[in-house]
Amino acid sequence: MIGEVPGVEVGQEFRTRREAHEAGVHRPPQAGICGTKRDGAESIVVSGGYKDDQDHGDVIVYTGHGGQDGAKNQISDQSLDDPGNAALVTSYLEGQLVRVIRGAHRNSQYAPRSGYRYDGLYRVTSYGSTVGADGHRIWQFRLEADQRGDIPEHSAQEAQLPLQGLLVEAPIGVASPARVRREIQRTVRNSRVIRQVKSWHGGVCQLCGLAVVLPGGVYSEGAHIQALGDPYNGPDTTDNVLCLCPTCHVMFDGGAIVLTDELDIVRHGAKVGTLRTHPQHVIDLARVRSHRERWRG
């Protein structure tokens, strides 16, 4: 299950991994990453198992799986082919949220004093490889709290996350972090709808034909033709979603690109091509007209 587990609250504690397993918050009895390349990562356990991990509260630099011996020394390089690492890459590519469970250990002020604690949903915002403390290549994933709830802010001495330029500086906070609770009202998108559209097109942009190929997979974005939420209130259905590259997504959302009823692509007033289609992906022309009307000059 991706996302929240019904009946499990942020901050809920578990005496053992077995209890976390029985609650459904982290199913594997031993592995630190739960998930597959196909479906993405459901959850991770942050418990100091890798010496290159960094825990900054609402930002975690999480070392991928693999290459350790029984004494937890890194003795070989890690690979994105490892199912757990591949799952985290999919979570990044699909923008899926990952449950974070912290386990007791002495290397993080954010870890529980004993047992395990569910600390909410985090988003994988970047990933990359580096040479770890033991001299072998590792894969690291930056996760950021989605809705921080009661996770402490950064402290001043934790301002920088060194990951060879891949990860930006963490925000500088105060020496005594305050706990904040945030209430956010937003339109919830159905990730299955977007993933289905991406699957039909293999991650190839329907406007420009570009596939953004990254280590571990293809990155693409789901763009709603008629925007969700007020004042447009478009539906979250496959006939209202396009598979786009990031550049075309920005141009489409900003009105630089519109579609005709014949699904011709019009950029800055000039026809530049025709929308790539798929037999199973029907486009609702009412949504196309709504988008075009929104940007009519």
N, C-alpha and C positions, 0 to 999 in steps of 0.2 A: 504494500500500500504506500503510495506517494502522499506526502503531506501529513496532516494531523491524524492521530489515532483517536477515535471517539473514546471519551472517558479518561484520557490521559492529559493532565494539565501541565503547563510549563512550570518547572520547579519540583515536579513530583519525583520522589526519591525511591530507589530500589536497593535493597541490601545486596543483591547478587545479580550477575548477568542472567541467571535463570529467571529471576523475577522480571527483569526487563524483557526477556524473551516471552514469558507468559502474558505480559501486558501487550505484546505486539509492537512495542516501540523500537526494539532492535532484535530481530529474529535469530541471527546466528549465535550459537553458544560461545564461539571463540573469535571468529573473524571480526575485524574492526570495521569493515565496509559491507553493508548489505545491499545487493543489487546486481544487475546484469547490464551488459552493453545495450541490449535491446530496450530495456525498460528504464534504465537509469538507476541512480542510487536512492534507496529508501532512507537509509540512516547510516551514521558513522559513530564510532565511539572514540572520544578523545581522552586517552588515559596515560599519556607519556610513553607509549610503546616505541616511538621513534625519537631519537635524540635531536633530530632536525625540526621537529614540530615547534610551532610558536602559537601560544594562546594569549590573545589580547582582548578577551571578553567578547565584544561584538565582531571581532575579526579574528579568524583562525587561519594559520598557514599549516595545512595538514599534509603530512607526508604520505604518499601512496603506499600500496602493499607490495611486499615481495623483497627477496634478496637478503633476508636476515637468517642468522643461525639461532640456535636455541638460547644463546646468551644475549640475544637482541643486538648483535653486532652486524653491521651491513657488510656482507661478504661478496655481493655481486650486484650488478646493475639491475634497476627496476625496468619494467616494460609496460607500455600502455596496452599490451595484449592481455595483461592480467585482468581477470573479470572485474575485480573491485575497482581498479584504476579506470578501466573502460567504462564502468558504470558512472563514475564521477565525470568523465568527459561527456557522456551523454547528458548528464544533468546540466552541464555547462551549455552544451549545444541547444538543448531544449528549454533552458531557463527554468528547470524544475527545482523545487525546494527540497531540501534534505534535512531530515531530523538529526539533531546533534545531541548525543548523550555524553556527558562528562563522567569520567571515572576518577576515583581518588588517586592522587599522586602528588609528590612534593614539588614538582617543577612548575606549577601554575597556581596563582592566587585565586583563579576562578574555579578550580576543581573542588568537588565536595570533600569534606573531611573523611568520609567513609562511604563505601558503596558507590552507587551510580545515581545520576540525576539527569532528567530530561530537561534540556535548556532551550527547546523551541526549534523553529525552522530557520535554516540558513540557505543562502544562495551561492552557488559556485560562480565567482565573478572573473576568475582567470586561472590559468594553470601553465606550468612549464617545467623544464628539467634543469637540474643543477648538480654539481658535484657535492655530495653530502660530507658530513664531518668525518666519515670513515673512508673517504676517497673514492666512493662509487657513485655512479649517476643515479639520482633519484628523481621521481616526479612529485611535484608539490602543487597543492590546490589551495587557492585562497577562497575562503567562505566568509560571507558577511551576513549578519543577522538580518532577517527580513523585516520583522516587526520586533524591535528589541525588547519590549516588555520590561522585565526586571534585570536584564543583563547589564552589568556595570559598563560605564563609558571607559575610554582609554585613560590611563594615567600618563603623566608627562614623560616619565622615563621610558615609555613604550612607544615613542612617537614614530619610529621607523621600522619597516618590515623589509629587511634586505633579501631580495630574491632576484638578483642580477637584473634589476630594472624592470622586471615583469610586473611587480607589485608596487603600487604607488605608496607614498607615505601615508601612514595612518593618521587620522585627525588627532591633534594635540588637545588633551582635556585638562582636568584638574588633578592635583595630587591625591585628593580624597574623593573618589568617584561617587557621584550621587546616582541613585536608582530612579529611573524614569519609566513611566508607563504611557504608551502612546495609543491613541484611538484613531484609526484610519478608516475612512469610508471610501470604498473603491468598487468598481465593477469587477466582478470575479470572472475571469475567462476560463473556458473549458479547455484545458490543455490537450485533451483527446481530439478535439476538433482540429486544432492547429497541427497536431502531430499527424493526423490522417491526411490533411492536405499536403504537408511536407512529404509524407510517404508516397503519395501519388506521383509527385514530381521529382522524387529522389533528391530533394534539396536544391534543385536547379531553379533559378529565378525565372518566373513566368514573364517578366518584362524584358530582361536583357540576355537571358540564357546563361548567365554566369553561375558556376558552382564554386562556392568558397570552401576549398578543401583544406582542412587543418589536420595536424597530427591527431589521429584518433577518429576522424569523422568529417562530415560536411556540415557547415554552419549555414543556416537560413533562418528567416523570420516569417512569422505569420502576420499578415496585414489585413485588418478588417476593411472592407470596401466602404460600407456605411459604418461610421465610427460607433463604438459602443458608448453608452452613457449619455447623459443630457448634453446638448439638446438634440442629439442625432438619434440615439436609442436604436441602433442597428442590432440585428440578432446575432448571436454567437453560434452560427451554423456554417457548415462547410461551403454553402453556396454564397457566403458573404466573406470568405477568406481567400487571400492569395498567398502563394509561396514566393517570397521576394528576398533578394540580397539586401544587406543593410542600406546601401546607397539608394537603390530604387524604392525601398520602404520609406526613407525620409522624403524623397521626391514625391512619392504618391500621397503620403499623409499630408504633405505641405502644398499639394495642388499643382506642382510643377508637371506632373503626369496625370492625365485622365484617360478614360476609355470611352470609345463610342459604343453604340448599341451593337455594332458589328465586331466588337472587341478589338478594334484597331487602337494602337497606342499613340496618344497625342502628347508630345512633350513641348512645352512652351508654344503651343498653338500649331505645331507642325507634326504631321503623321510620320512616325519613325519605325513602325513595324506593327505586328499583330501579336496579341497575347498568346503565349504558349498554353495549350489546353491538354486535358486528359479525358478520356471517355467517361470515367467515373466522376469527374469533377465538374459538376454543372454550376454555372455562374448565374446568379439571379440578376437579371437586367434591371430590375427595380432598384437594386442596391447600386448598380453602376450609374444609373441616372441620378440617384440621390447624391453620390459622390461628385458627379460632374456638375450638378446644380449648385452644390456647395461652393465650388470654385469658379463659377461662371463670373467673368469680369463685367 
